[in-house]
């Protein structure tokens, strides 16, 4: 259970960050919908003689990118993995402290991930790796993934700031 209220209203940088992260997640949903439409086209097109070449490649890349686009939203909403069985009897102050620790860990993980994924993108670009059928340059998919990780870092900072503030005010 996340003690930090998952609000999208209000003013300030945290609220602005929450709205941007929510918008990014909604774009991830649109991308996932596009993947579904490609698969529908593949099935129906295959039945009537108009198959969609490269559908597997687009599905693979689209789902991977969409999954990364959802990570910051899960963080800022407090819907990542939690161990409620251990915290069910904890005071609100301790819940805020645990959430702050989780935010700090997510921040460190995000920083490590963006660093390594950036160099992974550069390697994919240097090797000119493309998908087999569509010849789609794989490094291009790293761009929205890196943006997603940057949003994850921002979401971690938001939860960290809000949790520390909540811990100070909790009884």
C-alpha positions as CSV (number, residue, x, y, z in Angstrom):
1,X,0.0,0.0,0.0
2,X,1.3,3.4,-1.0
3,X,0.7,6.1,1.6
4,X,1.6,8.8,-0.9
5,X,-1.6,10.1,-2.5
6,X,-1.7,9.4,-6.2
7,X,-3.1,12.8,-7.3
8,X,-2.9,14.5,-10.6
9,X,-4.3,17.8,-9.5
10,X,-2.7,20.7,-7.7
11,X,0.2,22.9,-8.5
12,X,3.9,22.6,-8.4
13,X,6.6,20.6,-10.1
14,X,5.5,17.3,-8.7
15,X,2.0,17.8,-10.1
16,X,3.4,18.8,-13.5
17,X,5.7,15.7,-13.5
18,X,2.7,13.5,-12.6
19,X,0.7,14.9,-15.5
20,X,3.6,14.4,-18.0
21,X,4.2,10.9,-16.8
22,X,0.5,10.1,-17.1
23,X,0.5,11.5,-20.6
24,X,3.5,9.3,-21.5
25,X,1.7,6.2,-20.2
26,X,-1.3,7.1,-22.2
27,X,0.9,7.2,-25.3
28,X,2.2,3.8,-24.3
29,X,-1.4,2.6,-24.3
30,X,-1.9,4.1,-27.8
31,X,1.2,2.2,-29.0
32,X,-0.1,-1.0,-27.5
33,X,-3.4,-0.5,-29.3
34,X,-1.5,0.0,-32.5
35,X,0.3,-3.4,-31.9
36,X,-3.1,-5.0,-31.4
37,X,-4.4,-3.5,-34.7
38,X,-1.3,-4.9,-36.5
39,X,-2.1,-8.3,-35.1
40,X,-5.7,-8.0,-36.1
41,X,-4.6,-7.0,-39.6
42,X,-2.3,-10.0,-39.7
43,X,-5.0,-12.5,-38.8
44,X,-7.7,-11.0,-41.0
45,X,-5.3,-10.1,-43.8
46,X,-3.9,-13.7,-43.7
47,X,-7.4,-15.1,-44.2
48,X,-8.2,-12.9,-47.2
49,X,-4.8,-13.0,-48.8
50,X,-3.3,-9.7,-47.6
51,X,-0.7,-10.8,-44.9
52,X,1.2,-8.2,-43.0
53,X,4.9,-8.8,-43.4
54,X,7.0,-8.1,-40.3
55,X,4.1,-8.2,-37.8
56,X,6.1,-10.2,-35.3
57,X,8.9,-7.6,-35.4
58,X,6.6,-4.7,-34.9
59,X,4.8,-6.5,-32.1
60,X,8.0,-7.4,-30.4
61,X,9.4,-3.8,-30.6
62,X,6.0,-2.2,-29.8
63,X,5.3,-4.2,-26.7
64,X,8.9,-3.7,-25.4
65,X,8.6,0.1,-25.8
66,X,5.1,0.2,-24.3
67,X,6.2,-1.8,-21.3
68,X,8.9,0.8,-20.6
69,X,6.4,3.6,-21.1
70,X,4.3,2.2,-18.3
71,X,7.1,1.9,-15.7
72,X,7.2,5.6,-14.7
73,X,3.4,5.7,-14.2
74,X,3.5,2.6,-12.0
75,X,6.2,4.2,-9.9
76,X,4.5,7.5,-9.5
77,X,1.2,5.8,-8.7
78,X,2.8,3.6,-6.1
79,X,1.8,0.5,-8.0
80,X,5.1,-1.3,-8.3
81,X,5.8,-4.5,-6.4
82,X,5.2,-4.1,-2.7
83,X,5.4,-6.5,0.3
84,X,2.1,-5.5,2.0
85,X,2.2,-8.6,4.1
86,X,5.1,-7.1,6.0
87,X,3.8,-3.5,6.1
88,X,0.1,-4.1,6.8
89,X,0.4,-3.1,10.5
90,X,3.0,-0.4,10.0
91,X,2.2,3.2,11.0
92,X,1.7,5.8,8.2
93,X,5.1,7.3,9.1
94,X,6.8,4.0,8.5
95,X,4.9,3.5,5.2
96,X,6.2,6.9,4.1
97,X,9.7,5.9,5.0
98,X,9.5,2.6,3.2
99,X,8.1,4.4,0.1
100,X,10.9,6.9,0.3
101,X,13.4,4.1,0.4
102,X,11.7,2.5,-2.6
103,X,11.8,5.9,-4.4
104,X,15.5,6.2,-3.7
105,X,16.2,2.6,-5.0
106,X,14.1,3.3,-8.1
107,X,16.1,6.5,-8.7
108,X,19.4,4.6,-8.5
109,X,18.1,1.8,-10.6
110,X,16.8,4.3,-13.2
111,X,20.2,6.1,-13.3
112,X,22.0,2.8,-13.8
113,X,19.5,1.7,-16.5
114,X,19.6,4.9,-18.5
115,X,23.4,4.9,-18.5
116,X,23.7,1.3,-19.8
117,X,20.8,1.5,-22.2
118,X,22.2,4.7,-23.7
119,X,25.5,2.8,-24.5
120,X,23.4,-0.2,-25.7
121,X,21.7,2.1,-28.2
122,X,25.0,3.5,-29.4
123,X,26.3,-0.1,-29.9
124,X,23.1,-1.1,-31.9
125,X,23.6,2.0,-34.0
126,X,27.3,1.4,-34.6
127,X,26.6,-2.2,-35.6
128,X,23.7,-1.1,-37.8
129,X,21.5,-3.9,-36.4
130,X,18.1,-4.1,-38.2
131,X,15.1,-6.4,-37.9
132,X,15.1,-9.3,-40.3
133,X,12.1,-8.6,-42.4
134,X,11.4,-4.9,-42.3
135,X,15.0,-3.9,-41.9
136,X,13.9,-1.5,-39.1
137,X,17.0,-0.1,-37.3
138,X,16.8,-1.5,-33.8
139,X,18.5,1.5,-32.1
140,X,15.5,3.7,-33.0
141,X,13.4,1.7,-30.5
142,X,15.9,2.8,-27.8
143,X,14.9,6.4,-28.0
144,X,11.4,6.1,-26.5
145,X,12.8,3.6,-24.0
146,X,15.4,6.1,-22.9
147,X,12.7,8.8,-22.6
148,X,10.7,6.3,-20.5
149,X,13.7,5.7,-18.2
150,X,14.2,9.4,-17.8
151,X,10.5,9.7,-16.8
152,X,11.1,6.8,-14.4
153,X,13.9,8.7,-12.7
154,X,11.6,11.7,-12.5
155,X,8.8,9.6,-11.0
156,X,11.2,8.2,-8.5
157,X,12.2,11.7,-7.4
158,X,8.5,12.7,-7.1
159,X,7.8,9.7,-4.9
160,X,10.9,10.3,-2.9
161,X,10.1,14.0,-2.3
162,X,6.4,13.3,-1.5
163,X,7.3,10.4,0.8
164,X,9.9,12.4,2.8
165,X,7.4,15.3,3.1
166,X,4.7,12.8,4.2
167,X,7.0,11.2,6.8
168,X,7.8,14.5,8.3
169,X,4.1,15.3,8.7
170,X,2.9,11.8,9.7
171,X,2.4,11.0,13.3
